[in-house]
Amino acid sequence: MCNTSCLNTPPVVQSFGKNQDFLARRCIWVNGPVIVGAGPSGLAVGAGLKEQGVPFIILERANCIASLWQNRTYDRLKLHLPKQFCQLPNFPFPDDFPEYPTKYQFIKYLESYAKHFDITPQFNETVQSAKYDETFGLWRVKTISTGGEVEYICRWLVVATGENAEKVVPEFKGLDEFGGHVMHACDYKSGESFRGKRVLVVGCGNSGMEVSLDLCNHNASPSMVVRSSVHVLPREILGKSTFELAVLLMKWFPLWLVDKILLIFARLILGNLGKHGLKRPSAGPLQLKNTEGKTPVLDIGALKKIRSGEIKVVPGIKRFFQGSVELVNGDNVEIDSVVLATGYRSNVPSWLKENDFFSGEGIPKKPFPNGWKGNAGLYAVGFTRRGLSGASLDAISVAHDIAKSWKEETKQKKKSVAARHRRCISHF
């Protein structure tokens, strides 16, 4: 542990050349929380703290804010929900933005958000470990960057890396024999380079559906792997966003009944999807989202392509061969490329040490709305499985809670300093 001179100073850098443990590491005391992650969740917490005068540091491993949106999304991506459900606290979207902003508009919005609240993250700084020091009652956050290793010491730690920090790449038998181009959906930008190609899209969530649709629009021939059941809902019902309608109905009816209403509308609007290879789960879409975090697919045109046969729905994969794939039903399909729309996961277990607040999958164990606060000054934002609206609600709670503690501690320190000052005067 660094000596107390480090802990009694404002956010400054102190070198410890004589101490072997700090030969290559600087030690920085943060007079406020350390926020890990400069995505929408981290920015929202930072904005809340700024408004209440609480200092903080945001650490970001990439070279920009919202790196998932900027570096790991396809060109055609738009927000799946109306903008009013995706805006961050105290900063609405511009009036001239469409109801479903593009990814470029959303990135522009986030950059304006950071500028408006004067938030400047520290980029290219990867957190290697974060551990609570029970002896001193402080968090020790070790990072590495091009400038070397740094250890941040703080009272509060905000985990804002989110549910989608790392791509999920399943293992498939024979994939190394395939010989064609294989990529994860996070590296997919456009179907332009796949014109005339036979592409296997592994996954039928929103990403799998949209990548398949984009490939069709660029004259490729996609086959989409559907390994299990999936809920597909229309993006809008009776001129309203399906999500907005669900929120409205939840105010009046129990969840199971809202699920039934949504599924009746889906059947009327989309028809029987089972005959196209898309079987619905037994649990309703909202129930499944709450219990397992599985988001229903909101259709923006892929179903039309599935009905016409332009997107082929195929069952699970048995194994790959050179230039082809064998499916679990025994069929062999010749393919040129593979896009793995197999999702993302949290990376929290890889760096947050000896903590029982998060599960082994890197998600807070307490369900929403109680998963934002742990013990010993630990907080989590962006793990609600409720998108940007859930992250915003948690960010508001976290910022208020930290600000309250910070102000109380600041008052106590001022009283302590004043008391010491009076004692000093009384000696003369």
Disulfide bonds with the S-S distance in Angstrom:
none
